[in-house]
């Protein structure tokens, strides 16, 4: 059986797991200027797809700028801290790496 979700239906507090089980799939919504504190997801590879907006993604000692339509892949074994430059929505998939 397939699972389907409609991203706009998952407003909530800005973060929400879309499906049960692996890979963990999360919708992240940030208002302009909001930042997620540095954190790690050890043992995972992460794909981040920016649906809309602009996100400055802190990755360890590196910062990458992502805009709507961009996708990035990175290791969860480092400090990760996204900051929204404008109201933004992203989809993150965390898979065992």
Secondary structure per residue as TSV (DSSP state, phi and psi in degrees):
chain	resnum	aa	ss	phi	psi
A	1	X	-	360.0	141.5
A	2	X	-	-96.0	148.9
A	3	X	-	-110.6	136.4
A	4	X	-	-130.6	134.9
A	5	X	-	-127.8	155.1
A	6	X	-	-108.5	109.2
A	7	X	G	-51.2	-43.6
A	8	X	G	-61.7	-18.3
A	9	X	G	-77.7	-7.1
A	10	X	-	-108.2	63.7
A	11	X	-	-73.6	-76.2
A	12	X	T	52.9	-141.1
A	13	X	T	-91.6	12.0
A	14	X	S	106.0	-24.5
A	15	X	E	-129.8	136.3
A	16	X	E	-158.5	133.4
A	17	X	E	-76.2	129.5
A	18	X	-	-87.2	-32.7
A	19	X	S	-134.8	150.3
A	20	X	S	-76.9	150.5
A	21	X	S	83.3	-167.5
A	22	X	S	-103.9	151.2
A	23	X	S	-74.1	148.3
A	24	X	E	-66.4	128.1
A	25	X	E	-124.4	122.4
A	26	X	E	-126.0	136.6
A	27	X	E	-95.4	127.6
A	28	X	E	-118.4	120.3
A	29	X	E	-118.9	126.5
A	30	X	E	-127.6	138.1
A	31	X	-	-79.2	156.5
A	32	X	T	-50.5	129.7
A	33	X	T	89.6	-15.4
A	34	X	-	-71.3	145.8
A	35	X	B	-134.6	141.7
A	36	X	-	-90.8	126.7
A	37	X	-	-57.5	151.7
A	38	X	-	-54.2	133.9
A	39	X	B	-155.7	169.0
A	40	X	-	-128.8	158.5
A	41	X	-	-129.3	75.0
A	42	X	T	-54.9	140.7
A	43	X	T	77.7	12.5
A	44	X	E	-120.4	156.2
A	45	X	E	-109.5	138.9
A	46	X	E	-121.8	135.6
A	47	X	E	-113.1	128.4
A	48	X	E	-117.6	121.4
A	49	X	E	-114.3	120.6
A	50	X	E	-86.0	114.7
A	51	X	E	-75.1	-45.7
A	52	X	E	-155.4	153.7
A	53	X	S	98.4	-160.1
A	54	X	E	-144.6	125.3
A	55	X	E	-123.7	132.6
A	56	X	E	-95.9	112.5
A	57	X	E	-102.1	109.3
A	58	X	E	-80.1	124.4
A	59	X	E	-131.1	95.1
A	60	X	T	60.7	-122.4
A	61	X	T	-89.9	2.4
A	62	X	E	-112.0	151.0
A	63	X	E	-129.5	130.2
A	64	X	E	-120.1	145.9
A	65	X	E	-101.8	127.9
A	66	X	E	-123.3	137.8
A	67	X	E	-122.3	166.1
A	68	X	T	-46.5	128.1
A	69	X	T	98.9	-15.1
A	70	X	-	-82.4	146.5
A	71	X	E	-128.6	140.7
A	72	X	E	-134.3	147.5
A	73	X	E	-120.8	136.2
A	74	X	E	-156.0	165.0
A	75	X	E	-80.5	141.5
A	76	X	S	-83.2	0.2
A	77	X	S	-85.9	25.6
A	78	X	S	-141.6	166.1
A	79	X	-	-65.8	131.8
A	80	X	E	-123.8	128.8
A	81	X	E	-149.3	93.2
A	82	X	E	-78.3	142.3
A	83	X	E	-131.7	131.6
A	84	X	E	-84.9	124.3
A	85	X	S	-80.5	-23.6
A	86	X	S	-149.1	169.0
A	87	X	S	-50.2	129.1
A	88	X	E	-142.5	152.0
A	89	X	E	-132.3	133.1
A	90	X	E	-134.4	155.7
A	91	X	E	-116.3	124.4
A	92	X	E	-116.9	134.4
A	93	X	E	-118.2	122.2
A	94	X	E	-110.6	117.0
A	95	X	E	-122.4	147.2
A	96	X	E	-57.5	132.9
A	97	X	-	-111.4	360.0
